[in-house]
């Protein structure tokens, strides 16, 4: 498990406190599933990967690859893992230790924040490849932004 600080750490802390409230207990009883989140930190810096020169029949071909990291990050690199256990009403930083979670979500930190705030539709994120799901798809569909506590209105 990585020791990376994420913006989404604060959301998991809020969710942990929310699950102790009456509204949170109602959500726990309604869903009654275990979810694991693998959150990747922000982007990597740009880099050049390889330059290859090929000489064929007196023609010089130069092949190169330039990978840029502006907004691109492979899911699965330096992930921070959280478990949201809606059977017990707990949020734990780390792997689920009670077997397999019902569904595992992998996404970038910034996408998780958008998802939690209701600004990113989970189905659209999944179809675009920004959200990867492992496990039961029916369990995954029960995890909606409604599970997160609503921000207070002033």
Legacy VTK file of the C-alpha trace (Angstrom):
# vtk DataFile Version 3.0
C-alpha trace
ASCII
DATASET POLYDATA
POINTS 154 float
0.000 0.000 0.000
1.324 3.428 -0.922
1.739 6.253 1.586
0.608 8.885 -0.893
-1.587 11.733 0.354
-4.746 12.098 -1.698
-7.391 14.796 -1.921
-9.967 12.040 -1.514
-8.611 11.131 1.961
-10.849 13.870 3.410
-13.929 12.398 1.693
-13.233 8.969 3.186
-12.900 10.595 6.637
-16.263 12.334 6.171
-17.833 9.073 5.046
-16.436 7.329 8.134
-18.156 9.897 10.391
-21.342 9.889 8.281
-21.796 6.128 8.738
-22.144 6.720 12.488
-25.186 8.996 12.032
-28.820 7.877 11.730
-28.799 8.627 7.990
-25.542 6.693 7.573
-26.912 3.699 9.470
-29.951 3.713 7.150
-27.603 3.667 4.114
-25.578 0.822 5.673
-28.719 -1.238 6.283
-30.034 -0.567 2.786
-26.846 -1.461 0.871
-25.222 -4.072 3.167
-22.207 -4.687 0.864
-18.411 -4.273 1.015
-16.581 -2.064 -1.479
-12.894 -1.583 -2.055
-11.505 1.527 -3.738
-8.080 1.598 -5.371
-7.303 5.293 -5.805
-4.402 6.402 -8.000
-2.747 9.752 -7.369
-2.591 12.500 -9.981
-0.625 12.462 -13.227
2.950 11.576 -14.032
5.306 14.065 -15.705
5.896 13.907 -19.473
8.740 11.738 -20.713
10.332 10.477 -23.912
10.228 6.728 -24.085
12.568 5.641 -26.899
14.177 6.827 -30.109
15.005 4.200 -32.725
16.876 4.818 -35.978
16.364 2.339 -38.783
18.328 2.384 -42.057
16.585 0.632 -44.946
17.909 0.914 -48.535
19.704 4.205 -47.879
16.669 5.803 -46.263
16.886 6.719 -42.644
13.715 6.302 -40.708
13.543 7.754 -37.251
10.851 6.348 -35.046
10.132 7.893 -31.697
7.524 7.805 -29.087
6.548 10.736 -26.930
4.305 10.044 -24.005
2.767 12.981 -22.263
1.241 12.831 -18.816
-1.081 15.813 -18.964
-4.201 14.260 -17.466
-3.076 10.706 -18.208
-2.323 8.214 -15.448
-2.568 4.497 -15.587
-4.921 3.207 -12.977
-2.974 0.810 -10.806
0.156 2.883 -10.177
0.882 3.865 -6.542
-2.692 3.134 -5.508
-4.040 3.909 -2.074
-6.616 1.327 -1.005
-9.746 2.047 1.037
-12.438 -0.383 2.133
-15.996 0.800 2.693
-17.710 -1.931 4.673
-21.443 -1.201 4.595
-22.157 -4.430 6.469
-20.373 -3.126 9.570
-20.561 0.610 8.843
-16.775 1.109 8.649
-14.309 2.886 6.396
-10.789 1.449 6.585
-7.601 2.557 4.864
-6.253 -0.725 3.522
-7.283 -3.985 1.906
-10.481 -5.775 2.911
-9.482 -8.611 5.230
-12.786 -10.470 5.455
-12.497 -12.260 2.117
-13.268 -10.641 -1.190
-15.127 -7.333 -1.382
-18.422 -7.402 -3.282
-17.004 -4.906 -5.802
-13.659 -3.186 -6.291
-13.394 0.197 -8.001
-10.151 1.554 -9.456
-9.941 5.210 -10.469
-7.870 8.373 -10.216
-8.040 10.611 -7.166
-9.560 13.531 -9.091
-12.232 11.273 -10.621
-13.148 9.892 -7.188
-13.711 13.433 -5.913
-15.972 14.190 -8.888
-17.848 10.921 -8.310
-18.351 11.648 -4.605
-19.577 15.179 -5.335
-22.058 13.904 -7.929
-20.241 15.669 -10.783
-19.220 12.409 -12.483
-21.768 9.789 -13.491
-20.361 6.347 -12.563
-21.809 4.678 -15.679
-20.228 7.263 -17.987
-16.903 7.008 -16.127
-17.004 3.221 -16.541
-17.774 3.427 -20.269
-14.943 5.957 -20.797
-12.469 3.733 -18.966
-11.949 6.204 -16.103
-13.513 3.730 -13.666
-12.586 0.052 -13.584
-14.765 -2.446 -11.753
-13.848 -5.901 -10.491
-16.358 -8.194 -8.845
-20.127 -8.117 -8.921
-21.577 -5.548 -11.335
-24.940 -5.671 -9.567
-23.180 -4.807 -6.278
-21.256 -2.042 -8.057
-24.498 -0.514 -9.336
-25.750 -0.176 -5.762
-22.831 2.114 -4.935
-24.132 5.492 -6.045
-23.140 9.065 -5.140
-26.219 9.051 -2.836
-24.145 6.994 -0.378
-21.869 9.972 0.286
-22.968 12.599 2.818
-24.487 15.705 1.259
-22.569 18.957 1.751
-24.153 21.352 4.228
-26.018 24.281 2.697
-25.358 27.639 4.299
LINES 1 155
154 0 1 2 3 4 5 6 7 8 9 10 11 12 13 14 15 16 17 18 19 20 21 22 23 24 25 26 27 28 29 30 31 32 33 34 35 36 37 38 39 40 41 42 43 44 45 46 47 48 49 50 51 52 53 54 55 56 57 58 59 60 61 62 63 64 65 66 67 68 69 70 71 72 73 74 75 76 77 78 79 80 81 82 83 84 85 86 87 88 89 90 91 92 93 94 95 96 97 98 99 100 101 102 103 104 105 106 107 108 109 110 111 112 113 114 115 116 117 118 119 120 121 122 123 124 125 126 127 128 129 130 131 132 133 134 135 136 137 138 139 140 141 142 143 144 145 146 147 148 149 150 151 152 153
